[in-house]
Amino acid sequence: MRLASGMPIILALAWFICLPSALASDYIQIDEVSMHLEEENASFDLKYSLDTFTRIYVMILGCRSLESELMSFLGFYDHVELIKANISEATLYVSGAGKYNSGYYLFDATPFGNKDEPVMDGIPRFSVVYPEGRIRTFYNVTATQNVFSEDDEAISSSDNSRVKQRRG
C-alpha cells in the first residue's frame, strides 16, 4: 500500500529528470510567432501547444521547466530574455536583434532554434509587427525574415526637410 502511494511521486521525478533531455519537437510545438520591432530590439510572442504529459507537468510545477527550451528557440541571438510564459504562450525579448544604418533598423534573417538543434519543420505562421502597426505575415518558415523599419527620428527630420524645400 505504501508503494502505491509513492508511485505518483516516483513518476513525477522520472518525468522531471527526462523532460530536459527530450527533444523539443517531442513535447512542444510552436504554432505561431510574432516579432515586434522596437528600434534595434525585438520582442517575440510565441504561441505553442504542449503534449499531454508536459502540459500536466507544467500545470503542477509551473513554466520554469520550459524556460531553457523557449530560450533555445531563439538560440542564434546573443541577448535573449524570457519576459513571461504560461501553458500556451510566451514572450521573449532580444536586445540587439537588428542594427542601425542610415536611418533604418535592419533585421537579418535568423534561423529558429540553436546551432546544435536548428528548427527543421517550418513554423506555420510568422508575423512581423512594425512600429507603426503594419503587419507582414509569412508561412512555413524556419527563420525570421530580412526586414527593416525606418527610424522615427529619420522620418520626422525628412518630413521637416521636405517642408523647408517647399517653402524655399
MIPAVEX-211594 format. One record per atom (N, C-alpha, C): z, y, x; atom name. Coordinates in steps of 0.001 Angstrom, whole numbers. Layout:
       up    north     east  atom
        Z        Y        X    CA
...
END
This chain:
       up    north     east  atom
        0    -1198      823     N
        0        0        0    CA
        0     1260      866     C
      751     1205     1944     N
      851     2347     2830    CA
     -496     2632     3503     C
    -1229     1578     3871     N
    -2543     1726     4486    CA
    -3521     2402     3521     C
    -3458     2044     2257     N
    -4352     2626     1253    CA
    -4104     4122     1097     C
    -2858     4555     1167     N
    -2570     5981     1018    CA
    -3017     6778     2244     C
    -3095     6147     3392     N
    -3538     6830     4602    CA
    -5045     6799     4805     C
    -5744     6017     4002     N
    -7190     5873     4155    CA
    -7946     7197     3999     C
    -7656     8050     3015     N
    -8376     9326     2921    CA
    -8195    10192     4168     C
    -7022    10150     4755     N
    -6777    10934     5966    CA
    -7612    10393     7119     C
    -7673     9084     7251     N
    -8464     8459     8312    CA
    -9943     8792     8132     C
   -10424     8715     6898     N
   -11825     9046     6635    CA
   -12115    10517     6929     C
   -11202    11399     6547     N
   -11381    12827     6816    CA
   -11414    13094     8317     C
   -10541    12462     9077     N
   -10535    12634    10528    CA
   -11819    12099    11154     C
   -12272    10949    10689     N
   -13520    10384    11211    CA
   -14687    11329    10929     C
   -14715    11866     9728     N
   -15768    12811     9366    CA
   -15677    14073    10216     C
   -14472    14555    10452     N
   -14242    15750    11263    CA
   -14757    15546    12684     C
   -14548    14363    13236     N
   -14988    14064    14597    CA
   -16503    13928    14656     C
   -17103    13333    13646     N
   -18546    13071    13652    CA
   -19380    14282    13250     C
   -18839    15187    12454     N
   -19614    16305    11922    CA
   -20278    17148    13003     C
   -19575    17607    14029     N
   -20240    18461    15012    CA
   -21353    17762    15776     C
   -21277    16456    15919     N
   -22296    15755    16695    CA
   -23518    15376    15865     C
   -23426    15496    14569     N
   -24572    15165    13713    CA
   -25657    16220    13884     C
   -26897    15829    13698     N
   -27986    16782    13788    CA
   -27933    17731    12605     C
   -28322    18977    12835     N
   -28265    19983    11779    CA
   -29055    19551    10562     C
   -30232    19000    10785     N
   -31072    18616     9657    CA
   -30468    17477     8854     C
   -29481    16804     9427     N
   -28832    15716     8710    CA
   -27895    16219     7619     C
   -27305    17379     7794     N
   -26325    17813     6807    CA
   -26478    19244     6307     C
   -27329    20044     6928     N
   -27559    21405     6445    CA
   -29059    21653     6385     C
   -29503    22201     5269     N
   -30923    22500     5068    CA
   -31044    23994     4787     C
   -31688    24734     5696     N
   -31892    26166     5496    CA
   -33052    26334     4516     C
   -32777    27002     3402     N
   -33776    27164     2349    CA
   -34486    28513     2405     C
   -33748    29550     2828     N
   -34313    30897     2806    CA
   -33596    31760     3835     C
   -34362    32626     4500     N
   -33804    33556     5481    CA
   -34351    34942     5176     C
   -33457    35933     5150     N
   -33864    37333     5020    CA
   -33388    38072     6260     C
   -34292    38764     6918     N
   -33996    39531     8127    CA
   -34026    41007     7757     C
   -32881    41678     7854     N
   -32767    43098     7530    CA
   -32813    43893     8830     C
   -33830    44743     8986     N
   -33983    45531    10202    CA
   -33076    46747    10147     C
   -32325    46974    11222     N
   -31383    48092    11316    CA
   -31493    48683    12716     C
   -32426    49618    12903     N
   -32771    50146    14223    CA
   -33141    48970    15121     C
   -32513    48820    16304     N
   -32880    47700    17182    CA
   -32102    46430    16869     C
   -31273    46457    15855     N
   -30467    45303    15452    CA
   -31037    44685    14172     C
   -30526    43516    13833     N
   -30966    42858    12601    CA
   -29827    42018    12047     C
   -29727    41998    10737     N
   -28799    41059    10102    CA
   -29650    40006     9386     C
   -29143    38794     9392     N
   -29853    37667     8803    CA
   -29006    37075     7688     C
   -29563    37019     6490     N
   -28919    36334     5372    CA
   -29561    34958     5260     C
   -28750    33922     5378     N
   -29227    32546     5291    CA
   -28754    31941     3984     C
   -29650    31301     3274     N
   -29283    30508     2100    CA
   -29570    29065     2456     C
   -28595    28200     2240     N
   -28743    26809     2660    CA
   -28086    25884     1666     C
   -28410    24612     1805     N
   -27752    23584     1000    CA
   -27173    22552     1962     C
   -26052    21988     1578     N
   -25337    21004     2389    CA
   -25414    19651     1715     C
   -25386    18591     2528     N
   -25322    17271     1913    CA
   -23955    17103     1251     C
   -23816    16102      434     N
   -22618    15924     -394    CA
   -21340    15846      422     C
   -21323    15022     1463     N
   -20098    14852     2244    CA
   -19718    16130     2985     C
   -20706    16824     3524     N
   -20429    18078     4223    CA
   -19920    19118     3244     C
   -20491    19141     2066     N
   -20056    20082     1026    CA
   -18579    19865      683     C
   -18187    18612      506     N
   -16784    18289      211    CA
   -15901    18690     1386     C
   -16343    18366     2588     N
   -15607    18696     3807    CA
   -15367    20203     3903     C
   -16429    20994     3656     N
   -16325    22449     3735    CA
   -15433    22992     2621     C
   -15501    22388     1434     N
   -14627    22834      340    CA
   -13159    22608      684     C
   -12873    21523     1390     N
   -11486    21203     1737    CA
   -11009    22020     2936     C
   -11815    22067     3995     N
   -11358    22667     5247    CA
   -11950    24043     5548     C
   -12887    24507     4749     N
   -13457    25826     4967    CA
   -14729    25799     5797     C
   -15354    26953     5904     N
   -16659    27076     6560    CA
   -16578    27179     8077     C
   -15380    27203     8610     N
   -15224    27309    10067    CA
   -15999    26206    10789     C
   -16070    25039    10172     N
   -16762    23904    10791    CA
   -18274    24120    10872     C
   -18813    25034    10077     N
   -20247    25316    10097    CA
   -20621    26415    11093     C
   -19627    27116    11615     N
   -19887    28299    12434    CA
   -20831    28022    13605     C
   -20571    26994    14383     N
   -21420    26742    15555    CA
   -22847    26380    15141     C
   -22994    25648    14058     N
   -24330    25277    13589    CA
   -25091    26500    13088     C
   -24412    27382    12370     N
   -25051    28596    11879    CA
   -25440    29502    13044     C
   -24561    29627    14026     N
   -24849    30458    15201    CA
   -26026    29881    15996     C
   -26092    28564    16106     N
   -27171    27958    16890    CA
   -28524    28087    16191     C
   -28527    28354    14889     N
   -29781    28585    14177    CA
   -30509    29801    14759     C
   -29731    30778    15262     N
   -30306    31960    15912    CA
   -30041    31907    17416     C
   -30082    30714    17983     N
   -29704    30478    19371    CA
   -30602    31108    20415     C
   -31795    31553    20048     N
   -32668    32201    21023    CA
   -32321    33680    21200     C
   -31431    34203    20376     N
   -30943    35573    20538    CA
   -29682    35548    21398     C
   -29440    36652    22116     N
   -28293    36710    23025    CA
   -26979    37071    22342     C
   -26993    38014    21426     N
   -25748    38541    20858    CA
   -25698    38307    19346     C
   -25220    37137    18953     N
   -25161    36747    17541    CA
   -23706    36710    17104     C
   -23439    37293    15938     N
   -22086    37303    15380    CA
   -22145    36822    13928     C
   -21276    35890    13595     N
   -21181    35429    12210    CA
   -20333    36428    11438     C
   -20903    37043    10434     N
   -20195    38038     9624    CA
   -19436    37358     8494     C
   -20115    36485     7760     N
   -19458    35764     6665    CA
   -20226    34484     6382     C
   -19527    33533     5807     N
   -20160    32266     5424    CA
   -19395    31666     4260     C
   -20119    30992     3402     N
   -19486    30215     2344    CA
   -20268    28916     2196     C
   -20080    28251     1114     N
   -20651    26910      958    CA
   -22172    26900      807     C
   -22785    28072      506     N
   -24233    28077      293    CA
   -24984    29202      999     C
   -24272    30126     1623     N
   -24966    31210     2311    CA
   -24106    31813     3411     C
   -24789    32475     4350     N
   -24100    33101     5474    CA
   -24854    34357     5886     C
   -24135    35268     6538     N
   -24738    36465     7114    CA
   -24395    36501     8590     C
   -25424    36655     9416     N
   -25246    36767    10859    CA
   -25837    38095    11312     C
   -25242    38688    12345     N
   -25688    39975    12870    CA
   -26122    39789    14313     C
   -27303    40288    14647     N
   -27830    40167    16007    CA
   -27979    41563    16602     C
   -27176    41851    17618     N
   -27304    43110    18352    CA
   -28463    42982    19327     C
   -29304    43991    19375     N
   -30420    43975    20314    CA
   -31516    42992    19963     C
   -31722    42746    18685     N
   -32782    41817    18263    CA
   -34164    42383    18562     C
   -34262    43701    18573     N
   -35531    44356    18860    CA
   -35376    45335    20005     C
   -36457    46018    20310     N
   -36405    47029    21369    CA
   -37115    48287    20881     C
   -36684    49425    21413     N
   -37227    50715    21020    CA
   -38355    51103    21963     C
   -39464    51606    21396     N
   -40583    52044    22220    CA
   -41380    53105    21467     C
   -41380    54329    21974     N
   -42223    55422    21461    CA
   -42110    55631    19957     C
   -40893    55701    19450     N
   -40691    55979    18035    CA
   -40718    54771    17123     C
   -40801    53577    17692     N
   -40835    52349    16898    CA
   -39821    51343    17426     C
   -39267    50569    16508     N
   -38430    49426    16874    CA
   -39299    48181    16744     C
   -39446    47462    17851     N
   -40328    46301    17900    CA
   -39501    45024    17920     C
   -39852    44084    17062     N
   -39157    42798    16973    CA
   -40166    41692    17244     C
   -40004    41021    18387     N
   -40909    39927    18748    CA
   -40582    38681    17940     C
   -41583    37843    17738     N
   -41362    36548    17080    CA
   -40380    35740    17928     C
   -39361    35214    17288     N
   -38321    34445    17980    CA
   -38111    33140    17227     C
   -38194    32007    17924     N
   -38025    30716    17244    CA
   -36629    30562    16641     C
   -36561    29855    15537     N
   -35268    29479    14970    CA
   -34759    28259    15724     C
   -33458    28117    15770     N
   -32855    27007    16500    CA
   -32432    27457    17877     C
   -32337    26515    18802     N
   -31979    26846    20176    CA
   -32862    26056    21130     C
   -32693    26292    22421     N
   -33570    25650    23414    CA
   -33485    24136    23363     C
   -32297    23601    23094     N
   -32125    22153    23028    CA
   -32641    21559    21725     C
   -32589    22349    20662     N
   -32960    21840    19343    CA
   -33656    22920    18509     C
   -34931    23240    18841     N
   -35638    24229    18031    CA
   -35916    23674    16636     C
   -36021    24570    15673     N
   -36330    24162    14301    CA
   -37784    23709    14258     C
   -37994    22474    13849     N
   -39347    21910    13796    CA
   -39936    21974    12386     C
   -39090    21817    11374     N
   -39548    21915     9988    CA
   -39530    23385     9597     C
   -40579    23840     8944     N
   -40656    25238     8567    CA
   -39581    25638     7570     C
   -39098    26868     7722     N
   -38183    27456     6742    CA
   -39053    27835     5544     C
   -38710    27342     4348     N
   -39588    27567     3191    CA
   -39915    29034     2911     C
   -38936    29927     3101     N
   -39170    31334     2761    CA
   -38432    32218     3759     C
   -39175    33114     4403     N
   -38610    34060     5364    CA
   -39060    35457     4962     C
   -38101    36356     4727     N
   -38425    37722     4312    CA
   -37897    38714     5334     C
   -38677    39756     5567     N
   -38257    40866     6418    CA
   -38028    42055     5501     C
   -36825    42621     5567     N
   -36474    43777     4746    CA
   -36426    44993     5668     C
   -37331    45929     5451     N
   -37438    47122     6287    CA
   -36412    48163     5854     C
   -36058    49095     6746     N
   -35036    50100     6408    CA
   -35349    50901     5152     C
   -36622    51147     4879     N
   -36981    51921     3684    CA
   -37004    51077     2415     C
   -36715    49769     2544     N
   -36620    48897     1378    CA
   -37817    47993     1144     C
   -38902    48233     1856     N
   -40092    47380     1717    CA
   -39766    45967     2201     C
   -40351    44963     1554     N
   -40089    43560     1906    CA
   -41418    42851     2154     C
   -41491    42116     3263     N
   -42630    41232     3544    CA
   -42096    39813     3584     C
   -42790    38910     2917     N
   -42337    37522     2841    CA
   -43370    36603     3484     C
   -42850    35635     4245     N
   -43664    34633     4925    CA
   -43168    33264     4478     C
   -44042    32285     4509     N
   -43674    30955     4023    CA
   -43873    29899     5109     C
   -42970    28923     5108     N
   -43033    27768     6001    CA
   -43137    28180     7473     C
   -42150    28939     7956     N
   -42156    29446     9331    CA
   -41080    28758    10173     C
   -41318    28697    11471     N
   -40331    28147    12407    CA
   -39795    29229    13336     C
   -40204    30482    13097     N
   -39771    31603    13934    CA
   -39803    32878    13107     C
   -39067    33897    13580     N
   -39219    35212    12977    CA
   -40639    35668    13286     C
   -41081    36709    12658     N
   -42444    37189    12854    CA
   -42447    38454    13709     C
   -43578    38749    14352     N
   -43735    40008    15080    CA
   -43799    41133    14053     C
   -42789    41987    14047     N
   -42749    43099    13099    CA
   -42245    44346    13825     C
   -42439    45491    13200     N
   -41921    46738    13760    CA
   -41531    47658    12620     C
   -40652    48602    12933     N
   -40311    49640    11967    CA
   -40259    50966    12707     C
   -40585    52020    11994     N
   -40612    53346    12592    CA
   -39213    53935    12586     C
   -38877    54615    13677     N
   -37589    55284    13798    CA
   -37539    56440    12798     C
   -36442    56548    12052     N
   -36291    57621    11064    CA
   -36429    58996    11702     C
   -35870    59182    12892     N
   -35960    60475    13572    CA
   -37397    60775    13967     C
   -38134    59764    14371     N
   -39542    59962    14726    CA
   -40344    60368    13496     C
   -40007    59782    12345     N
   -40695    60123    11095    CA
   -40432    61577    10733     C
   -39151    62002    10765     N
   -38813    63368    10365    CA
   -39372    64385    11353     C
   -39390    64084    12654     N
   -39941    65038    13616    CA
   -41460    65127    13485     C
   -42136    64019    13168     N
   -43589    64081    12979    CA
   -43923    64822    11689     C
   -43089    64687    10658     N
   -43295    65441     9417    CA
   -43146    66932     9681     C
   -42138    67321    10483     N
   -41926    68730    10819    CA
   -43102    69286    11611     C
   -43656    68512    12539     N
   -44787    68994    13334    CA
   -46026    69156    12454     C
   -46202    68299    11446     N
   -47331    68447    10518    CA
   -47194    69727     9701     C
   -45964    70040     9280     N
   -45727    71265     8515    CA
   -46036    72471     9388     C
   -45593    72437    10651     N
   -45858    73549    11567    CA
   -47355    73700    11799     C
   -48091    72583    11903     N
   -49532    72651    12126    CA
   -50236    73269    10923     C
   -49773    72949     9713     N
   -50390    73511     8502    CA
   -50147    75015     8421     C
   -48941    75457     8835     N
   -48608    76884     8773    CA
   -49331    77658     9873     C
   -49567    77018    11004     N
   -50092    77697    12193    CA
   -51534    77877    12170     C
END
